[in-house]
Amino acid sequence: MIMLSQHPGLILHGESLRRAIRWMSNFHCHDRQAVEEASLRFDLSPLEQEFLLQHFVFPADDRR
């Protein structure tokens, strides 16, 4: 069993997506630009970015 305290740089599977969701929620950002920013900040995969676009972009905020 790997102890996380022994590997401080280790990021658990899905942790980047959780951090991106938390960041978007804290700043009340729910548009395509916020998803792009979160994708860059948290190094999200294309699949994770698509998840955010489908589940966290509010239609009223999506002006593109």
Secondary structure, 3 states (H helix, E strand, C coil): CCCHHHCCCCCCCCHHHHHHHHHHHHCCCCCHHHHHHHHHHCCCCHHHHHHHHHHHCCCCCCCC
